[in-house]
């Protein structure tokens, strides 16, 4: 497969046998949950998702264990109304 460029100059690739196109980099969100990292600031988490999007990152890594779903709740707020623009990996 060949990498192509998407928003913000980020490379992306179509996932074989799907309609998904993912960025070369993913945004990891373990820290969004605060668990194991101390506390986390919700506004900074929302800003991190917005910045990642500006740079063409559409792949977000999350899991229910990240703050016992706190990370997923914050991601939900950050991408509300734009869900189709992101690929969530868990």
PyMOL commands that set and color helices and strands:
alter all, ss='L'
color gray80, all
select helices_A, chain A and resi 7-9+30-33+42-54+70-79+83-85
alter helices_A, ss='H'
color red, helices_A
select strands_A, chain A and resi 4-5+11-14+21-23+26-28+59-61+87-89
alter strands_A, ss='S'
color yellow, strands_A
deselect
rebuild
show_as cartoon
